C-alpha cells in the first residue's frame, strides 16, 4: 500500500477529530414547534374567570422578562445548606437566587469558590418562579416558614414552605423538600381557589440560565452549553441559533428539561405529567425557558397540585442513572456512546483502587493496547513484509511505467506470491480510530477528569499540560512538556517502523510528529497522556517485532 495514502488517511482522521467538535457536538436537531410571530412579545395564553368548564388544548408561551415589582416589605432570602451545596431561595417569586456546589470549584485556582450554577441576577430573572396564566404572575411575594435551613447527618431531610396570595382569591403554596446527601430537590406547588367563581390557568415554571461552562479549560469552547430536554425518548440539545429569532418549543412526553454545560446541569423533572411543553428564547449568553403543563380548571373551593423534582448538580453518570427519569442521557457521547461509557466505567473502577485518574488512564491505555495487540502485530508484520518487497516493486514500476494496467497486475501478483496484504498495515489504525474518539470524548466530557491531578506539574487532566517556568512563553504560557514528549515518542516510533515510502514521501512523513504536536497543544492533558503511553507501547511492540525478524533471518 502506498504510504502516501496511509499518511493521507491519518491526516483526514485527525481533521475529523478537530472538526468533530464544531460539526457534531450538540448538533441534535430538535423537533421544534415554531411560535407565531405575533406571540413573541407577550404571553399567549391568559387565565381568566370563566362561566363554565371548557376543554382546553395544550398551549405554550414565549418567555418574557419579568416586570419590576414593588412590595410593601423587603423579601427575605432563605439560605439552605447541605453537605453538597449552599442555596439561597428568595421570597420574591419563590425562586432560586444562588446555588453553589461545595465539592466542585469554579476554577482550578487554589482560592476559587465553589461552582456557582446560578449566574443570573434579579434584573435578568430568577429560576423556578411560577405563574398560572394571568391570574398568578411570576412576581409574587411569598411568606416562608423558615429563616434558614441547615441539613447534616443528624437532620437528613427537611422542608421549606412558602405561601403567597394572588388575585381573584387564589392562594399559591410551594414546598421545597431537601435531602442532605442528594442534589435532587422536591418541589410541590398548590394553587387553591378560595373564590366563588370557576377559574382556568396554565401552570408554568420559569427557568433562566447563563452559560456556566468552565472558563479555565480552553477545550470547553468546543462543547455544547444551552437548553436541553429529553422528549419522546430522545435527547434534544438546542443551540441558541434555533431560537434567537423567536421562541422554540418542544412538546411530547417529557422526562426532564433544563440548561446544561459540559460538566453541570440545572434540570427540572416533572412528576405525574406536570409538564408537556418546553419553550426557549434568548441568545448565547442568556436563555429564558418555560416548562408548561396543560390548561387546568379550578372549581370554587378546590385546589390543584403540581409536582416536580429539581436538579442542580454535576453530570456524573453513575449518580444520574440512580436518579432516574433518563437524566443520565444528558451525558451525550454521540456515536461513540457504546465504547465511551464502558471506558468511563473502567476509568472509575481503576480510580476506586488507585485514587489517581492519571494512573487510571495509563492502565486503560495498556488494556486497550492489549486488546488490539494481535491486530497491531499483524499490521506491523505486514508493513515489515511490504518493506522487503519494496525493491521488487520499484523494478516492476520502472519496467511497466508506461503500462499502468500491466504494472498493477504484476504488483498484485507479487502480493499473492509472497502472501502480503497491502491493507494489513492500515487496518489496525482504522480499527483503533473509534476507540480513540471514544476515549477523546470521555476525557473531554467526564466530570471525573475536571481538576483531577496526576503528578508533578499536571494538576488538571481536563486542561492542557503546562509547566510554569517563571515567565510567560508566547501563546503557550508554560512549557507543554508532556505534549513535547508525545511528539518525540511519535518521531521515535516512526523511525522504528518499516517504511515503503519513496524519499519524497519519507520527508513528508517526518513532519507528521510536528503536526500532531501542534494539534495536541491545547488538548486535555489526559488525552495527551493516553497518546503518549500508546506510542510507548507501540514502540515496545515494534522493537519486539524487529528483534524477532532479525532472529528469523539469522536462522534462515
C-alpha positions in Angstrom: 0.0 0.0 0.0 1.3 3.4 -0.9 2.4 5.3 2.2 1.0 8.4 0.8 -2.5 7.0 1.2 -1.8 5.9 4.7 -0.4 9.4 5.5 -3.5 11.0 3.9 -5.8 8.7 6.0 -4.1 9.8 9.2 -4.4 13.5 8.4 -8.1 13.1 7.4 -8.8 11.2 10.6 -7.4 14.0 12.7 -9.0 16.7 10.7 -12.2 14.9 11.6 -11.1 14.9 15.2 -10.8 18.7 15.3 -13.8 19.4 13.1 -15.9 16.9 15.0 -16.4 19.4 17.9 -17.5 22.1 15.5 -19.9 20.0 13.5 -21.4 17.4 15.8 -21.2 18.4 19.4 -24.6 19.5 20.4 -25.9 19.1 16.8 -29.1 17.4 17.6 -31.8 19.0 15.5 -34.9 19.1 17.7 -38.4 18.6 16.6 -39.4 22.1 17.5 -42.7 23.9 17.1 -42.4 27.4 15.7 -44.1 30.1 17.7 -46.3 32.6 15.6 -44.6 35.9 15.2 -47.4 37.8 17.0 -46.8 35.7 20.1 -43.2 36.9 20.6 -44.0 40.0 22.6 -46.3 38.7 25.3 -47.9 35.7 26.9 -50.2 34.0 24.5 -52.5 32.2 26.9 -54.3 34.2 29.6 -56.2 32.8 32.6 -59.5 34.4 33.4 -62.6 33.9 35.4 -64.9 31.8 33.1 -68.5 30.8 33.4 -68.1 27.1 32.8 -65.6 24.3 32.4 -64.1 24.1 28.9 -61.7 21.6 27.4 -58.5 23.4 26.6 -55.6 22.3 24.4 -52.0 22.4 25.5 -50.8 26.0 25.0 -47.2 27.2 25.1 -46.0 30.7 25.7 -42.8 32.5 24.8 -40.6 33.8 27.6 -40.8 37.5 28.6 -38.8 39.5 31.1 -40.4 39.8 34.5 -41.7 43.3 35.4 -40.1 45.2 38.3 -42.4 44.6 41.3 -42.7 46.9 44.4 -43.6 45.1 47.6 -44.8 46.5 51.0 -41.8 44.8 52.6 -38.4 43.6 51.7 -38.4 39.9 50.5 -36.4 37.6 52.7 -33.6 35.3 51.5 -33.5 31.9 52.9 -30.2 30.0 53.0 -30.3 26.3 52.5 -27.1 24.5 53.5 -26.3 20.8 53.0 -23.1 18.8 52.7 -23.3 19.1 48.9 -24.3 22.7 48.3 -25.4 26.1 49.6 -28.5 27.5 48.0 -30.4 30.8 48.5 -34.1 30.9 47.9 -35.9 34.3 47.6 -39.4 35.2 48.8 -39.5 37.4 45.7 -41.2 34.9 43.3 -40.2 31.9 45.4 -37.3 31.2 43.1 -33.6 30.3 43.5 -31.1 33.1 43.7 -27.9 31.2 44.2 -26.7 27.6 44.1 -23.1 26.9 45.0 -21.7 23.3 44.8 -19.3 22.5 47.6 -17.4 19.6 46.0 -16.6 21.4 42.7 -14.7 24.7 42.3 -15.4 27.5 39.9 -11.8 27.3 38.5 -8.7 25.4 39.3 -7.2 28.3 41.3 -6.5 27.4 45.0 -8.6 30.3 46.3 -11.5 29.6 43.9 -15.0 29.4 45.4 -17.4 26.6 44.9 -19.0 26.2 41.5 -21.9 28.7 41.1 -24.7 27.3 38.9 -26.9 30.4 39.1 -25.1 33.1 37.1 -28.1 35.5 36.6 -29.1 38.5 38.7 -32.5 39.9 39.7 -32.7 42.1 36.6 -32.4 39.1 34.3 -34.9 36.9 36.1 -34.9 34.2 38.7 -35.3 30.4 38.0 -38.1 28.4 39.5 -40.6 31.2 39.6 -44.2 30.0 39.0 -47.1 31.5 37.1 -50.7 30.3 36.5 -51.7 32.3 33.4 -52.6 36.0 34.1 -54.2 35.4 37.5 -51.0 34.2 39.2 -47.9 36.1 38.0 -44.3 35.3 38.4 -43.7 38.3 40.8 -45.5 37.2 43.9 -44.3 38.0 47.4 -44.2 34.7 49.4 -44.1 34.2 53.2 -41.7 31.5 54.2 -41.8 29.4 57.4 -38.1 29.4 57.9 -35.3 31.9 58.1 -32.5 29.4 57.3 -32.1 25.7 57.0 -29.1 23.6 57.7 -29.0 19.9 57.0 -26.5 17.4 58.3 -26.2 13.8 59.3 -28.5 14.4 62.2 -31.1 16.3 60.1 -31.0 14.4 56.8 -34.3 15.8 55.4 -36.4 18.9 55.8 -38.8 21.2 54.0 -39.2 24.9 53.2 -42.8 26.1 52.9 -43.7 29.3 51.1 -47.2 30.8 50.7 -48.5 33.8 48.7 -51.8 35.4 48.0 -52.6 36.0 44.3 -55.5 37.8 42.6 -59.1 36.5 42.3 -59.0 34.7 45.7 -56.2 32.3 44.7 -53.5 31.1 47.0 -50.2 29.6 45.9 -48.3 27.3 48.3 -44.9 25.9 47.3 -43.0 23.3 49.3 -39.3 22.5 48.7 -38.1 19.2 50.1 -34.3 18.9 50.7 -32.1 15.9 51.4 -28.7 16.3 52.8 -26.8 13.9 50.6 -28.6 14.4 47.3 -28.7 17.1 44.6 -32.3 16.3 43.9 -34.8 18.7 45.4 -38.6 18.0 45.6 -40.9 20.9 44.6 -44.7 20.8 45.2 -46.8 23.8 44.1 -50.5 24.0 45.0 -52.9 26.5 43.5 -56.0 26.9 45.7 -59.2 28.6 44.6 -60.9 30.2 47.6 -63.2 32.4 45.5 -66.8 31.7 44.5 -66.0 31.6 40.8 -64.6 29.0 38.4 -61.1 29.8 37.1 -58.7 28.5 34.5 -55.0 28.7 34.3 -51.9 27.3 32.6 -49.2 26.2 35.1 -45.7 27.4 34.1 -42.4 27.1 35.8 -39.8 29.7 34.6 -36.1 28.9 34.2 -33.4 31.5 33.5 -29.8 30.5 32.9 -26.5 31.9 31.7 -23.6 29.9 30.3 -21.7 28.2 33.1 -19.0 26.4 31.1 -15.6 26.2 32.8 -13.7 29.2 31.6 -10.4 27.7 32.8 -10.4 25.0 30.2 -9.8 26.0 26.6 -11.5 22.8 25.3 -14.8 24.0 26.8 -15.4 26.4 23.9 -16.0 23.4 21.7 -18.6 21.9 23.9 -22.4 22.5 24.0 -24.0 24.8 26.5 -27.6 25.7 26.4 -31.2 24.4 26.9 -31.7 20.6 26.7 -34.6 18.2 27.2 -35.3 14.5 27.0 -38.6 14.3 25.0 -40.3 11.3 23.4 -37.3 9.1 24.2 -34.7 11.4 22.6 -32.2 13.9 23.8 -32.6 17.4 22.3 -29.7 19.9 22.8 -30.9 23.1 21.3 -28.3 25.7 20.2 -29.2 29.3 20.6 -29.3 29.9 16.8 -32.5 27.8 16.9 -34.4 30.4 19.0 -32.5 33.7 18.6 -35.2 35.0 16.2 -38.1 33.8 18.2 -39.2 31.1 20.7 -38.8 27.4 20.1 -41.0 24.8 21.8 -40.6 21.1 22.4 -43.7 19.1 23.1 -44.5 15.5 24.0 -43.6 13.0 26.8 -41.0 14.9 28.8 -38.7 13.2 31.2 -36.7 16.3 32.1 -35.8 19.8 30.8 -33.1 22.2 31.8 -29.9 24.0 31.0 -26.6 22.1 30.7 -22.9 22.7 30.3 -20.2 20.2 29.7 -20.0 19.3 33.4 -23.1 20.6 35.1 -26.9 20.6 34.7 -29.7 22.6 36.1 -32.7 20.5 35.4 -36.4 20.1 36.1 -38.1 16.7 36.2 -41.9 16.5 36.0 -43.8 14.2 38.3 -47.1 12.7 37.2 -47.1 14.6 33.9 -46.9 18.1 35.3 -45.3 19.4 32.2 -46.0 18.8 28.5 -44.0 21.6 26.7 -40.7 23.4 26.9 -40.2 26.8 25.4 -36.9 28.6 24.9 -35.9 32.1 24.0 -32.7 34.1 24.2 -29.1 34.1 22.9 -25.7 32.6 23.6 -25.3 34.4 26.9 -28.8 34.3 28.4 -31.6 31.8 27.9 -35.1 32.1 29.3 -37.3 29.0 29.4 -40.8 28.0 30.3 -41.8 24.5 31.4 -45.6 24.4 30.9 -48.4 22.0 31.8 -51.9 21.7 30.4 -54.7 24.2 30.8 -56.5 23.4 34.1 -59.8 24.4 35.6 -60.4 25.0 39.3 -63.9 24.9 40.8 -64.6 27.1 43.8 -63.1 25.7 47.0 -60.8 23.2 45.1 -57.0 23.1 44.5 -54.5 21.7 42.0 -51.1 20.4 42.9 -48.1 20.3 40.5 -45.1 18.2 41.5 -41.5 18.4 40.2 -38.0 17.3 41.1 -35.3 19.9 40.7 -31.7 19.0 40.0 -28.8 21.4 40.3 -25.5 19.4 40.2 -22.7 17.7 38.4 -23.2 15.4 35.3 -21.8 12.3 36.9 -23.0 9.3 35.0 -23.5 6.8 37.9 -25.3 9.3 40.0 -27.6 10.4 37.2 -28.6 6.8 36.4 -29.6 6.3 40.1 -31.8 9.5 40.0 -33.8 8.1 37.0 -36.0 9.9 34.5 -33.3 9.3 31.9 -31.3 12.1 33.5 -28.1 10.2 32.5 -28.9 10.8 28.9 -27.7 14.4 29.4 -24.2 12.9 29.1 -24.1 12.6 25.4 -21.1 10.8 23.9 -22.7 10.7 20.5 -21.8 8.0 18.0 -19.2 6.6 20.4 -21.5 6.1 23.3 -21.3 2.3 23.2 -17.5 2.5 23.7 -17.3 5.6 25.7 -19.5 4.6 28.6 -17.6 1.3 29.3 -14.4 3.3 29.1 -15.6 5.7 31.7 -16.7 2.8 33.9 -13.2 1.4 33.6 -11.6 4.7 34.5 -13.7 4.9 37.6 -13.1 1.3 38.5 -9.3 1.8 38.4 -9.6 5.1 40.3 -11.6 3.4 43.1 -8.4 1.5 44.0 -5.6 3.8 42.8 -7.1 7.2 43.6 -5.4 8.8 40.6 -7.1 9.3 37.3 -3.7 9.7 35.5 -2.7 6.2 36.6 -6.2 5.0 35.6 -5.7 6.5 32.1 -2.4 4.7 31.8 -4.0 1.3 32.8 -6.9 1.8 30.4 -4.4 2.5 27.6 -2.5 -0.6 28.4 -5.7 -2.6 28.5 -6.8 -1.2 25.1 -3.4 -1.9 23.7 -3.5 -5.4 24.9 -6.9 -6.0 23.2 -5.5 -4.6 19.9 -2.1 -6.2 20.3 -2.7 -9.2 18.0 -4.2 -7.0 15.3 -1.4 -4.4 15.6 1.1 -7.3 15.5 -0.3 -8.5 12.2 -0.3 -5.0 10.8 3.3 -4.3 11.8 4.4 -7.6 10.3 2.6 -6.8 7.1 4.4 -3.5 6.9 7.7 -5.2 7.5 6.9 -7.7 4.7 5.9 -4.8 2.4 9.3 -3.1 3.2 11.1 -6.3 2.0 9.1 -6.3 -1.3 9.9 -2.6 -1.9 12.9 -3.3 -4.2 10.9 -5.7 -6.3 8.0 -3.2 -6.5 10.4 -0.5 -7.7 11.6 -2.7 -10.5 8.1 -3.5 -11.6 7.1 0.2 -11.6 10.2 1.0 -13.6 9.6 -1.8 -16.1 5.9 -1.1 -16.7 5.9 2.7 -16.1 4.2 3.2 -19.5 1.6 0.5 -18.9 -0.3 1.1 -15.6 -2.7 -1.8 -16.1 0.1 -4.3 -16.5 2.0 -2.7 -13.6 -1.0 -3.1 -11.3 -1.4 -6.8 -12.4 2.3 -7.5 -11.6 2.1 -5.8 -8.3 -1.0 -7.8 -7.3 0.8 -11.0 -8.4 3.7 -10.0 -6.2 1.4 -9.7 -3.2 -0.2 -13.1 -3.9 3.2 -14.8 -4.4 4.6 -13.5 -1.0 1.1 -13.6 0.7 1.2 -9.9 1.7 -1.9 -7.9 2.4 -1.4 -4.3 1.1 -4.1 -3.2 3.6 -2.6 -5.0 6.5 -0.7 -2.0 7.8 -3.7 0.4 7.6 -6.5 -1.7 9.0 -5.2 -1.7 12.6 -5.0 2.1 12.6 -8.5 2.4 11.1 -9.9 -0.1 13.7 -8.5 1.9 16.6 -9.9 5.3 15.4 -13.3 4.7 17.0 -11.6 3.8 20.3 -9.5 6.9 20.2 -12.6 9.1 19.5 -14.5 7.4 22.4 -11.6 8.0 24.8 -11.3 11.5 23.5 -15.0 12.2 24.3 -14.6 10.6 27.8 -11.6 12.6 28.7 -13.2 15.8 27.4 -16.6 15.4 28.9 -16.2 13.3 32.0 -16.5 15.4 35.1 -14.3 13.0 36.9 -11.3 14.4 35.0 -12.2 18.0 35.8 -9.5 19.5 38.0 -8.2 15.9 38.6 -4.4 15.9 39.4 -1.9 13.4 38.0 1.6 14.2 39.2 4.2 16.9 39.3 3.1 19.9 37.1 0.0 18.1 35.7 -2.7 19.2 38.2 -5.7 19.1 35.9 -6.2 16.3 33.5 -9.0 18.1 31.7 -6.8 21.1 30.8 -3.6 21.3 28.6 -0.4 20.5 30.4 1.8 23.4 31.1 5.0 23.6 33.2 5.4 27.1 34.7 9.0 28.3 34.2 8.6 31.6 36.0 8.0 33.5 32.8 5.4 33.5 30.0 6.1 31.7 26.8 4.2 33.4 24.0 0.9 31.8 23.1 1.6 28.8 25.4 2.1 30.4 28.8 4.0 27.5 30.2 6.1 24.7 28.7 3.9 21.8 27.3 6.3 19.1 28.5 4.0 16.1 28.1 2.9 17.2 24.6 6.6 17.5 23.5 7.3 14.1 24.9 4.3 12.7 23.0 5.7 14.3 19.8 9.2 12.9 20.5 7.8 9.4 21.1 5.8 9.6 17.8 9.0 10.6 16.0 10.9 7.7 17.5 8.1 5.3 16.7 8.2 6.5 13.1 11.9 5.9 12.9 11.5 2.3 14.1 8.5 1.5 11.9 9.1 -0.1 8.4 8.5 2.3 5.5 7.8 1.6 1.9 7.7 5.3 1.0 10.0 6.9 -1.6 12.4 9.6 -0.4 9.9 12.5 -1.1 7.1 10.8 0.9 9.6 9.9 3.7 10.4 13.6 4.1 6.7 14.5 4.3 6.2 11.8 6.9 8.9 13.3 9.0 6.7 16.3 9.6 3.8 14.2 11.0 5.1 14.2 14.6 5.4 18.0 14.4 1.9 18.4 13.1 0.5 16.2 15.8 2.4 18.0 18.5 0.9 21.3 17.4 -2.6 19.7 17.2 -2.3 18.4 20.7 -1.0 21.6 22.3 -4.4 22.6 23.7 -5.9 19.1 24.1 -6.7 17.9 27.6 -3.5 16.6 29.2 -5.4 13.3 30.0 -5.7 12.7 26.2 -2.1 13.6 25.6 -1.1 11.1 28.4 -3.1 8.4 26.6 -1.5 9.1 23.3 2.0 9.2 24.8 1.6 5.9 26.6 0.1 4.4 23.5 3.1 5.5 21.5 5.5 4.0 24.1 3.6 0.6 23.9 3.7 0.8 20.1 7.5 1.4 20.2 7.8 -1.7 22.5 5.8 -3.8 20.1 7.8 -2.7 17.1 11.1 -3.4 18.9 9.9 -6.9 19.7 8.9 -7.5 16.0 12.2 -6.1 14.7 14.1 -8.4 17.2 12.1 -11.5 16.2 12.6 -10.7 12.5 16.3 -10.5 12.9 16.3 -13.8 14.7 14.3 -15.4 12.0 16.6 -14.0 9.3 19.7 -15.2 11.3 18.3 -18.8 11.5 17.4 -18.8 7.8 
